[in-house]
Amino acid sequence: MPTLEATKTSRSDAIGQAVEMQVLQRRFQANPRMFQSMFVAEGLAQLRAAFDAGEIPAELTWKIWDLLLRDDAVGQVMMRFVWDLPLPKKRVFIKAIDTHLRDRYPMFAGLSENWPAGNHIPPYVRPANQRVHDFDLVTQGYLGYLTQGYSQREVDLFVWLEAVRDKHCADRPCELGELLKGKKVGGCPVQIHIPEVMQAIAEGKFDEALRIVEFSNPLPNVTGRVCPQELQCQGVCVHKARPIEIGQLEWFLPQRDKLVNGRDEIMSRYQGRPDPWVAANKPPIAIVGSGPAGLINAFLLANQGFPVTVFEAFHTLGGVLKYGIPEFRLPNELVDDVVDKIEALGGRFVTNFIVGKTATLDDLKAAGFWRIFVGTGAGLPKFMNVPGEHLNGVLSANEFLTRVNLMHGNLDEYDTPLPETAGKEVLVIGGGNTAMDAARTAKRLGGKVTIVYRRTKAEMPARVEELHHALEEGIVVAELRSPAEFFGGDESRGGDPHHVTRAAVDVMQLGEPDASGRRRPERTGEQVEMAADLVIMALGNGSNPIIRDSQPDLAVQDWGAIKVGKEANPNGLPDGRIAGSNARVENPDAPVSHSNAEVTPIASTGVEATGVTMTPTAGFEDGVPTQATNLTGIYSGGDAARGGSTAIKAAGDGQAAAHQMWEDMPTLDPDEVRDWVGRALAYTREAAAPFKILEKRQLSERTWEMKLHAPMVARATLAGQFARFMTHEKGELIPLTVADFDREEGWITIVTQSVGVSSIHLNAMEVGEAFYGIAGPLGMASKMERFNPTTETVCFVAGGVGLAPAFPIVRAHLELGNHVTLICGARNRDLLFWADPDGDVDGTSSERVDVLRRQYPDLLDVVLASDDGSFGVHGTVTVPLESMLRDGREDGRKIVEVTTLGPPIMMKFVSLLTKQYGVPTAASINSIMVDATGMCGACMVPFIDPSTGKMVRKHACVDGPEIDGHCIDWDKFLPRFNQFRPQEAAAMRAANSRSA
């Protein structure tokens, strides 16, 4: 215990030091330049003395803090002073602010206990009882303290205190990872120079810290929020108990930049460069997909002066960052910021363009694009294939999150319906980040949410933070549980037998570890029952087949992911070059060397990062770029090549591919480059042209025909395909079969019937107006087979508006030389279209079917039917069909196949009828889709596999729209058309109320 004399001496010294600090302040105000050297020579010596004493008095602590609060050179000097102290003296400072400043800063209380290894100032997280009722950002980070009354400078110091915890590790594990049993673990997938970032922050150079981050990763405000840092940079931090909040600091820097400098200032850094499309001195590049891999690839290439076009399947940009991640985790505006920067650098975007459908990779190359990066993600949702998955109320997490995140179905002014959630029992099946996102979203919509997981919380692949937040928000986790079957309601008690009400759940136990290293879940034989009004399947995603199906020569994994690097090119690049050398391979065994090309610094803060070597590692293995596919000029990365992975790994792949493209660029003929750029620009402009209504015609009281300008869709469409339509920004995605098209003139025709809010709005659009989006063609084209036209006929049975989608398929068969029997029906004369109900007896009708009949008089027979007998055969379309099947056609031709199009109930009865006679039948189904690209799973068709007798899932948008009508389980399928009927009825009431 110190003596009284010692205490007096210590207090006297402290007072003297405080007085000297006041003198230093006055000197600074009088002569700031002189102060710089004097501060180091005199002031810091006094401070060191205080630190040497092992305890800083309150008054001196406040003086130091006041100097730190100065957002000027003095503050920076003080920050560097503390940063440069040895660890024991840093602890003295932390103890002082813990002891003396805790009343002003409650987060300082207890900070010195086990600092720096086990304690820190945590980022601000909104309380669970507040955040669970809205979609506002949950983890607001250090900037969240601004909402608690602290100033920007104070927040800067909280971040500074986090950086001061850094231990100056020589081996840089946070950046480079570390070896564990010969395998690299952790580290930063995009190789951010994290130690230099820490140093820059600790010295108060926030702009320089951002400059260092953005050199490696132009998306820090995105990846910093969703990257699983606990498995990467923070996972190998030497502070095992409490790793440095690297991810929080990563996104703090760009967000601080927005607050301090403003958006205009940030965007000005990207202005003034030559338009790469005008300069035309570098070849154009196409990026497929605007997720994390595509955006970082586009940014880096545009920054290097390449003309880039990003093609996106949806109507908005961002990919999984927009449709998959809720705004309470990742605000959409942050993705939009990246898009704006790419546009400022000359990048162009084309939405509603589905590569693999609207155009193939070969089409893009033919259009002038020199290189192509494929970053389409892995969006095909997985299911369990257990009984009852067909029930209404069972849907994929992709569909659920798309309806909320992308289509904003939770907001009244948007048209997309949501399943009823408020007050309902919601089961989320799965334990990954998508399961957490779905569960927390359902909770915000008022659901009583339980996560059902077959292992325990300890084995969950979800981020620890996300699980923690879910539990805080009142979400229950049912561990060691796996659904075995789902059941509908009890009809005898007034329940809906077609809507899920409960689940039989297997009780599991953990056995031996599986390939993932986690203990394998095993059934115990026990089952429990769980109530369920809504079931969300969050079991991961497979690779979407659209790209690979359209490009058969593209090498893919057994599970569908695109092969890249040496795996795709085991014998070297397909054109025989060594990447980076721009030379032919003479001796494949000779060592390869290449130097990195000159790299243009990313437009950022304008501050040079001193002492940091910023040469990117492009990633070549034996002369093969790690992101190169087996096709010359085609690169890939992210989930498209990895399967389900993380946003930061996708960003790393996009980054590597960008470096590989420009580092491997040979000397090109300038005239050839200008030609490529000109053709690619023309293609981009045509693809981005508005989808205007060219003509409109009323066919009946509620049915309209529209001719639309959609050259890319028209050029690619085949008979039987459909497209996805969106009338306005807040509308829903509507799948409609392309009823007619002209590839040369660039138009398509659709026929729609007003049955709900969206179709009424569509039919109210006028000539000259443009659709918000048209994407397609989608689905598989109708299968065409050549038959003997003298003895065989192909039969089409079209009811109601089903004649419209039947027309192009009928025409294609006629062009092929097949004989066609077209049975088309309507309830009465007023509802029949495209055919003269009296049979075009004078041969002058301009209707499409009548024109075809005159064009192919020997190949086309048209049979008309009406429910009321006002024209043709009296009865439904099945009447003439059954007569032909039972009695045969008068001309003796055999019906070799039937295609039915129209109301679902009609298609069911046609299929049942033809099954009796063994005639192959395809039912064309497209009206239950959501995104129509296979990425939601909404268009599930219960399909009985004829080889096993078991039900499997078919998807109308991927496997159809034509599905074998004899194998569809119609009793399970038809109720799916009614799953949103209550929501649609409510929307109609609201629309009628507004119009009244």
Secondary structure, DSSP 4 states (H G I P E B T S, - for coil): ---HHHHHHHHHHHHHHHHHHHHHHHHHHH-HHHHHHHIIIIIHHHHHHHHHTT---HHHHHHHHHHHT-SSHHHHHHHHHHHHS-HHHHHHHHHHHHHHSTTT-GGGTTTTTTTTTS---PPEE--HHHHTTS-S-SEEEGGGGGGGT--HHHHHHHHHHHHTT----TT-HHHH-EEETTEEE-S-TT---HHHHHHHHHTT-HHHHHHHHHHH-S-HHHHHHHS-GGGTTGGG-S-SSS---HHHHHHHHHHHHHHHH-HHHHHHTT-SPPPHHHH--S--EEEE--SHHHHHHHHHHHHTT--EEEE-SSSSS-THHHHTS-TTTS-HHHHHHHHHHHHHTT-EEE-S--BTTTB-HHHHHHTT-SEEEE-----EE-----TTTTSBTEEEHHHHHIIIIIT-TTSTTS-------TT-EEEEE--SHHHHHHHHHHHHTT-EEEEE-SS-GGG--S-HHHHHHHHHTT-EEE-SEEEEEEEE--GGGT--TTBEEEEEEEEEEEEEE-TTSSEEEEEEEEEEEEE-SEEEE---EE--SHHHHH-TTS-B-TTSPBP-HHHH-TTS-TTSEETTTTEE-S-TTS----PPPP-PPPSSSS---TT--------EETTEETTB-SSTTEEE-THHHHSS--HHHHHHHHHHHHHHHHHT-----HHHHHHHHHHHHHHHHHHTS-EEEEEEEE-SSSEEEEEEE-HHHHHH--TT-EEEEE-STT---EEEE--EEETTTTEEEEEEE--SHHHHHHHT--TT-EESEEEEEESPPPP-----TTTEEEEEEEEGGGHHHHHHHHHHHHHHT--EEEEEEESSGGG--SS-TT--TTS---SHHHHHHHHSTTTEEEEEEETTSSSSEES-THHHHHHHHHH--TT--EEEEEEEES-HHHHHHHHHHHHHTT--EEEE--TT-SSSSSSS-TTEEEEE-TTT--EEEEETTTT-SEEETTTB-HHHHGGGGGTTHHHHHHHHHHHHHHH-
